[in-house]
Amino acid sequence: MNKKHINGWLKHADFIIIDVLVMQLSFIIAYWLHVEFKNPYNSENYAFQAVVLLVSQLVVIAFTGSYAAILRRRWFDEIVAVVRYLAEIIVTALLFMFMIHLSSVASRLQIGFTSVTFIILDFVFRTLNKIVIFRTRSSRADRKSVVLITSERLIPEAMTKLTSDTVFSDFTVTGIVIMDPMTQKSDELQDAVSSITDWDEIAHSFEREYEIPVLPLSEEAVEEIGHGWVDEIFILQPDDMSFPGNLVSDLMEMGITVNYSLSAINDDRWPGMDVRKLGSYKVITSSIHFASVGDLAIKRGMDVVGGIIGCIITGIIFIFVAPIIYIKSPGPIFFSQERVGRNGRTFRMYKFRSMYMDAEERKAALMSQNKIGDGMMFKMDDDPRIIGSEKKDKKGRPAGIGNFIRKTSLDEFPQFFNVLKGEMSMVGTRPPTLDEWQKYKMNHRVRMSIRPGLTGMWQVSGRSAITDFNEVVKLDREYIENWSVSLDVKIILKTIAVVFMRSGAL
């Protein structure tokens, strides 16, 4: 799933919010300086002036290019831009008050003090915001991973254009695939790859120059893309090469966002396209699902609120559960494991430990009892690795503390910390282990094209009854293709109901 491209001033919402708040702060400070140290909004006259300034500011924001190239401005250009921006607001405000015959209520001292204060404060806060943005973007880990697929002769130009702006770009080129063999007929592809004896030498020369993996186009290259951390693909197609439709279809099947040249615009095999920029290239982007920036902001807001509440509840659960876990199985209370997240990026996931300390070592011996074929996930009845599983109730069912923790999903609560960090979401797909990820086929990868979640479509669709991994993938794909905020809310409510029903059955 990919977010829609933001056009216009909306992409600078952070600066807009700063400017609006600074204008009102400047108005308050100006009132304190020349009237008295009280709330200016309690005065009908000054409250009216504040409202006029706010409305005028919103008009200027909406109908002028005040924020164009704001991140690229040097300090002197920014001061000039702030002064011009302020002048447009003051002129708009005065014209409005003149038209309604209330210009006489405007205080010249108030406007003067507000203007001087605004220029100083707005320049300072804009500069501080830029510093935060630049420092955030300078971190390689926070950027998207993009793999370039192009002709060998276009690589130098493409890498120059894609890497020339390291401060403002939100991606890093992490690999190159040379597509020249695609000029051959499909049934001759493998022969073409093997017949080109200097591909290794060409690839190694580019690897030394750019310090990233470089591969010729082959099944192995596509396989490596499928099992690596790749957020997006950029296909830069030479004019004398046919469009690699089969390759794009394979990548789309994995759920990878694909950016490609305009020659694909009339191909109806890939719906849901968006035009945007990748570096200095204008590209068409195709994704399994596009979500609006507003919807994604709401989803993240739900994650932050849910993560905070969940972490508080986790602390309360820890007080009661931790001593029992330690008594029954001395060792760490929390269990952490490397998992695969969105687009192959790895992270460390946390749980309350519900298994004995040697659980991972014993897993291999129990694989024959795995209910899900091909080892794509691990699930078995009466797992002996669970703490206290040797204890049985009257019906012969495991009744240990570990079974209770897992049955009531208490072991999942520490993952609210992962949600708060942005590594997981409240609703998504369950993150696989590293060994499971390596076994994924092309169509399986699509389930990790979004941020993994605490719960998801599979969990509320009777996870105990589903033992076919392809059915799990089908449900996850259905969730991604039809994602909406309302769907997340429904899944969260269903999850709560399922947990309470399981708890009641204990």
C-alpha positions in Angstrom: 0.0 0.0 0.0 1.3 3.4 -0.9 0.2 6.9 -0.1 -1.0 9.3 -2.8 1.3 12.0 -4.0 0.7 15.3 -2.2 0.4 18.4 -4.5 0.6 22.1 -3.6 0.8 23.7 -0.2 -0.6 20.7 1.6 2.7 19.0 1.6 4.0 21.8 3.8 1.4 21.5 6.5 4.0 21.6 9.2 5.2 25.1 8.1 1.5 26.2 7.8 0.7 25.2 11.3 3.9 26.9 12.6 3.1 30.1 10.7 -0.5 30.3 12.0 0.5 29.7 15.6 3.4 32.2 15.3 1.0 34.9 13.9 -1.3 34.5 16.9 1.6 34.4 19.4 3.0 37.6 17.8 -0.4 39.2 18.1 -0.6 38.4 21.8 3.0 39.6 22.5 2.3 42.8 20.6 -0.8 43.4 22.8 1.3 42.8 25.9 3.9 45.3 24.7 1.7 48.3 24.0 -1.6 47.7 25.9 -1.4 45.5 29.0 -0.3 42.0 30.1 -3.8 40.4 29.7 -5.6 38.1 27.2 -6.2 40.2 24.1 -9.0 37.9 23.0 -11.1 39.2 25.9 -11.3 42.5 24.1 -14.0 42.5 21.4 -12.0 44.9 19.2 -8.7 43.0 19.4 -10.4 39.6 19.1 -11.9 40.9 15.8 -8.5 42.0 14.6 -7.0 38.5 15.5 -9.8 36.8 13.5 -9.2 39.0 10.5 -5.5 38.2 10.6 -6.2 34.5 10.7 -8.7 34.6 7.8 -6.3 36.7 5.8 -3.5 34.4 6.5 -5.5 31.4 5.3 -6.4 33.2 2.1 -2.8 34.0 1.4 -1.8 30.4 2.1 -4.5 29.0 -0.2 -4.0 31.4 -3.2 -0.3 32.3 -3.2 2.9 30.2 -3.6 4.3 31.2 -0.3 5.7 27.8 0.5 7.2 26.9 -2.9 10.7 25.5 -2.5 10.7 26.5 1.2 13.2 23.8 2.1 15.7 25.0 -0.4 15.8 28.6 0.6 18.9 30.0 2.2 18.6 32.2 5.3 18.5 35.5 3.5 16.0 34.3 1.0 13.9 33.0 3.9 13.9 36.4 5.6 12.7 38.0 2.4 10.0 35.3 1.9 8.7 35.9 5.5 8.5 39.7 5.0 6.7 39.2 1.7 4.4 36.6 3.2 3.6 39.0 6.1 3.0 41.9 3.7 0.5 39.9 1.7 -1.4 39.1 5.0 -1.5 42.7 6.2 -2.6 44.1 2.9 -5.3 41.4 2.6 -6.5 42.2 6.2 -6.6 45.9 5.7 -8.5 45.6 2.4 -11.0 43.4 4.1 -11.6 45.8 7.0 -11.7 48.7 4.5 -14.4 47.0 2.4 -16.6 46.4 5.5 -15.9 50.0 6.7 -14.1 48.9 9.9 -10.5 49.9 9.0 -10.7 52.5 11.8 -10.7 49.8 14.4 -7.3 48.5 13.4 -4.6 49.6 15.8 -1.5 50.8 13.9 0.7 50.1 16.9 -0.8 46.6 17.2 -0.1 45.9 13.6 3.4 47.3 13.8 4.4 45.3 16.9 2.8 42.2 15.5 4.7 42.5 12.2 8.1 43.0 13.8 7.5 40.1 16.3 6.2 37.8 13.5 9.2 38.4 11.3 11.6 37.4 14.0 9.7 34.5 15.5 8.6 33.0 12.2 12.1 33.0 10.8 13.4 31.3 13.9 10.7 28.6 14.0 10.9 28.0 10.3 14.7 27.5 10.6 14.3 25.2 13.5 11.8 23.1 11.6 14.1 22.8 8.7 16.9 21.7 11.0 14.7 18.9 12.4 13.6 17.9 8.8 17.2 17.8 7.5 18.4 15.8 10.5 15.6 13.3 10.1 16.1 12.9 6.4 19.9 12.5 6.8 19.3 9.2 8.6 19.6 6.4 6.0 17.4 4.1 8.2 14.5 6.5 7.9 14.5 6.5 4.1 12.7 4.2 1.6 14.8 1.5 -0.1 14.6 1.9 -3.9 16.0 -0.6 -6.4 16.9 0.8 -9.8 16.2 -1.4 -12.9 17.6 0.0 -16.1 20.0 -0.4 -19.0 23.7 -0.6 -18.2 24.3 2.5 -20.3 21.8 4.6 -18.3 23.1 3.7 -14.9 25.6 6.6 -14.5 23.0 9.3 -15.5 20.3 7.7 -13.4 22.5 7.4 -10.2 23.6 11.0 -10.6 20.0 12.3 -10.8 18.7 10.0 -8.0 21.5 10.7 -5.5 22.3 14.3 -6.3 19.9 15.6 -3.6 20.7 13.6 -0.5 19.1 16.1 1.9 15.7 16.5 0.3 15.1 13.0 -1.0 13.1 10.5 1.1 14.7 7.4 -0.4 18.1 5.7 -0.9 19.1 3.6 -3.9 20.0 0.2 -2.3 20.5 -1.9 -5.5 20.7 -1.9 -9.3 19.4 -4.5 -11.7 20.7 -4.4 -15.3 17.7 -5.0 -17.6 19.5 -5.3 -21.0 18.8 -9.1 -21.3 15.1 -8.2 -21.5 15.7 -7.2 -25.1 15.8 -10.9 -25.9 12.7 -13.0 -26.4 11.2 -14.4 -23.2 11.9 -18.0 -24.1 15.6 -17.1 -24.7 16.0 -15.1 -21.5 18.1 -17.6 -19.6 20.3 -18.3 -22.6 20.8 -14.5 -23.0 21.9 -14.1 -19.4 24.3 -17.0 -19.5 25.8 -16.0 -22.9 26.8 -12.6 -21.7 30.2 -13.4 -20.1 31.1 -9.9 -19.0 28.1 -9.2 -16.8 29.9 -10.1 -13.6 32.7 -7.7 -14.5 30.3 -4.9 -15.4 28.3 -5.5 -12.2 31.4 -5.5 -10.0 32.6 -2.2 -11.5 29.3 -0.6 -10.7 29.3 -2.2 -7.2 32.7 -0.7 -6.5 31.6 2.7 -7.7 28.3 3.0 -5.9 28.9 0.6 -3.0 25.5 -1.2 -3.5 24.6 -4.7 -5.0 24.4 -4.8 -8.8 22.8 -7.8 -10.6 21.9 -8.7 -14.2 18.2 -9.3 -14.7 17.4 -12.9 -13.9 15.1 -15.1 -11.8 17.8 -14.9 -9.1 17.7 -11.1 -9.1 13.9 -11.1 -8.8 14.1 -13.7 -6.0 16.6 -11.5 -4.2 14.3 -8.5 -4.5 11.5 -10.5 -3.1 13.4 -11.5 0.0 15.2 -8.2 0.7 14.2 -4.9 2.2 12.7 -3.1 -0.9 10.1 -0.4 -0.6 9.9 0.6 -4.2 11.3 -0.2 -7.7 12.2 2.3 -10.3 12.2 1.0 -13.9 14.1 3.5 -16.1 13.3 2.1 -19.6 15.5 3.0 -22.6 13.6 4.2 -25.7 14.9 1.3 -27.7 13.7 -1.4 -25.3 10.3 -2.9 -25.0 8.4 -2.4 -21.8 9.1 -5.2 -19.3 5.5 -6.0 -18.6 6.1 -9.5 -17.2 8.6 -8.1 -14.8 6.2 -5.4 -13.6 3.5 -8.0 -13.1 5.8 -10.2 -11.0 6.8 -7.2 -8.8 3.2 -6.1 -8.4 2.3 -9.7 -7.4 4.8 -9.2 -4.5 3.0 -6.0 -3.5 6.1 -3.8 -4.3 5.4 -0.2 -5.4 6.6 0.2 -8.9 7.7 3.5 -10.6 8.1 3.3 -14.3 8.5 5.3 -17.5 5.6 6.9 -19.3 5.5 4.3 -22.0 3.4 2.2 -19.7 0.6 4.7 -19.3 -1.6 3.0 -21.9 -1.2 -0.5 -20.4 -4.4 -1.4 -18.7 -2.9 -4.3 -16.7 -1.9 -2.0 -13.8 -4.8 0.1 -12.4 -4.5 2.8 -9.7 -1.6 4.9 -11.1 -0.3 8.1 -9.6 2.1 10.6 -11.2 4.9 11.9 -9.0 8.6 12.6 -8.8 11.4 10.3 -7.8 14.5 12.4 -7.5 14.5 14.5 -10.6 12.5 12.0 -12.7 8.7 12.2 -13.3 7.3 8.7 -13.0 4.1 6.8 -13.0 3.6 4.9 -9.8 1.5 1.8 -9.5 0.7 0.1 -6.2 -1.7 -2.6 -4.9 -3.6 0.2 -3.1 -3.3 4.0 -2.8 -4.4 5.7 0.4 -4.9 9.4 1.0 -2.5 11.3 3.2 -5.4 12.1 5.5 -6.5 8.5 5.9 -2.9 7.4 6.7 -2.6 10.3 9.2 -5.7 9.0 10.9 -4.4 5.5 11.0 -1.1 6.7 12.5 -3.0 8.8 15.0 -5.0 5.7 16.0 -1.7 3.8 16.4 -0.2 6.5 18.6 -3.3 6.7 20.9 -3.6 2.9 21.0 0.1 2.5 21.6 0.1 4.9 24.6 -3.0 3.2 26.1 -1.6 -0.2 25.4 1.8 0.6 27.0 0.1 1.7 30.1 -2.0 -1.5 30.2 1.2 -3.5 29.6 2.8 -1.9 32.6 -0.2 -3.0 34.8 -0.2 -6.5 33.4 3.6 -6.7 34.0 3.0 -6.2 37.8 0.8 -9.4 38.0 2.3 -11.6 35.2 6.0 -11.1 35.6 6.4 -12.8 39.0 4.4 -15.8 37.9 6.5 -16.2 34.7 9.7 -16.0 36.6 8.7 -18.5 39.2 7.5 -21.0 36.7 10.5 -20.5 34.3 13.4 -18.4 35.6 14.7 -16.0 33.0 13.7 -12.8 31.1 10.1 -11.7 31.4 10.1 -10.3 27.9 10.8 -12.3 24.8 12.2 -10.4 21.8 12.7 -11.7 18.3 13.9 -10.3 15.0 10.9 -10.1 12.7 10.3 -8.9 9.1 8.2 -5.8 8.8 7.0 -3.6 5.9 8.7 -4.4 2.6 11.3 -6.6 4.2 12.7 -4.1 6.8 13.6 -6.0 9.9 12.8 -5.0 13.5 12.8 -6.5 17.0 9.3 -7.5 18.2 8.5 -7.8 21.9 6.2 -10.2 23.8 5.7 -11.4 27.3 7.6 -14.7 27.4 5.1 -17.6 27.4 7.6 -20.4 26.5 10.5 -22.0 28.1 13.9 -20.6 27.5 14.9 -23.4 25.0 11.8 -23.0 22.9 13.6 -21.9 19.7 16.0 -24.8 20.0 13.2 -27.3 20.3 11.2 -25.9 17.4 13.1 -27.9 14.8 12.2 -31.2 16.4 8.5 -30.3 16.5 8.2 -29.2 12.8 6.6 -32.5 11.9 3.6 -31.6 14.0 3.2 -28.2 12.4 -0.4 -27.7 11.3 0.5 -25.2 8.6 2.2 -26.8 5.6 5.6 -25.9 4.0 6.8 -24.3 7.3 5.5 -20.9 6.2 4.2 -20.4 9.8 4.4 -22.5 12.9 1.3 -23.7 14.7 0.6 -26.8 16.7 -1.9 -28.1 19.3 -0.6 -28.7 22.9 2.8 -27.1 22.3 5.1 -28.6 25.0 7.4 -25.6 24.8 4.8 -23.4 26.5 5.4 -22.7 30.2 3.3 -25.0 32.4 1.9 -26.9 29.4 2.4 -30.2 31.3 -0.4 -29.1 33.6 -3.8 -30.2 32.4 -7.4 -29.3 33.3 -10.2 -31.8 33.8 -10.8 -32.1 30.1 -7.1 -32.8 29.4 -6.3 -29.4 28.0 -3.1 -27.5 28.8 -3.7 -25.2 31.8 -0.3 -23.6 32.5 0.4 -19.9 32.9 1.9 -19.8 29.4 -1.3 -21.3 27.9 -3.4 -18.7 29.9 -1.2 -15.8 28.6 -1.5 -17.0 25.0 -5.2 -17.8 25.2 -6.0 -14.4 26.5 -3.5 -12.7 24.1 -1.7 -11.1 27.1 1.6 -12.1 25.5 0.9 -9.6 22.7 0.6 -6.5 24.8 4.3 -5.5 24.8 3.9 -5.1 21.0 2.1 -1.8 21.7 5.7 -0.5 22.2 6.4 -1.5 18.6 3.2 0.2 17.5 4.2 3.4 19.3 7.6 3.3 17.6 6.0 3.0 14.2 7.4 -0.5 13.5 3.9 -2.0 13.7 0.3 -0.8 13.5 -2.8 -1.7 15.4 -4.2 -3.5 12.4 -2.1 -5.1 9.7 -0.6 -8.5 8.9 1.4 -10.6 11.3 5.2 -10.3 10.9 7.0 -13.5 9.8 10.3 -14.7 11.4 13.4 -14.5 9.3 13.4 -18.2 8.4 9.7 -18.0 7.3 10.4 -14.9 5.2 13.1 -16.8 3.3 10.6 -19.4 2.3 8.1 -16.9 0.9 7.1 -17.3 -2.8 6.5 -14.3 -5.0 2.7 -14.1 -4.2 3.4 -14.4 -0.5 5.4 -11.2 -0.2 2.4 -9.0 -0.9 1.3 -9.4 2.8 4.3 -7.5 3.9 3.7 -4.5 1.6 2.1 -2.7 4.7 3.2 -2.2 8.3 2.6 -5.4 10.3 -0.2 -5.3 12.9 -1.2 -6.5 16.3 -4.3 -8.0 14.7 -5.7 -8.4 11.2 -8.2 -9.9 8.8 -6.7 -13.4 9.4 -7.0 -13.2 13.2 -10.7 -12.2 13.2 -11.6 -14.8 10.5 -11.1 -17.8 12.8 -7.3 -18.2 12.9 -7.5 -21.5 14.7 -9.4 -23.1 11.8 -7.1 -21.8 9.0 -4.1 -24.0 8.4 -3.5 -23.2 4.7 -1.0 -20.4 4.4 -2.3 -19.4 1.0 -5.6 -18.7 2.7 -3.8 -16.5 5.1 -2.2 -14.6 2.2 -5.6 -14.3 0.5 -7.2 -12.7 3.6 -4.2 -10.4 4.0 -4.3 -9.3 0.4 -8.0 -8.7 0.7 -7.4 -6.4 3.6 -4.7 -4.5 1.8 -6.7 -4.0 -1.4 -9.8 -2.9 0.5 -8.1 -1.0 3.3 -9.9 1.9 5.0 -10.1 3.5 8.4 -13.5 2.1 9.0 -12.2 -1.4 8.1 -9.5 -1.0 10.8 -12.1 0.0 13.3 -14.2 -3.0 12.5 -11.3 -5.4 12.9 -10.2 -3.9 16.2 -13.8 -4.3 17.6 -14.0 -7.9 16.3 -10.6 -8.6 17.8 -11.8 -7.4 21.2 -14.8 -9.6 20.9 -12.8 -12.6 19.9 -10.3 -12.2 22.9 -13.2 -11.9 25.4 -14.9 -14.9 23.9 -11.7 -17.0 24.2 -11.2 -15.7 27.7 -14.7 -16.7 28.7 -14.1 -20.2 27.4 -11.2 -20.8 29.8 
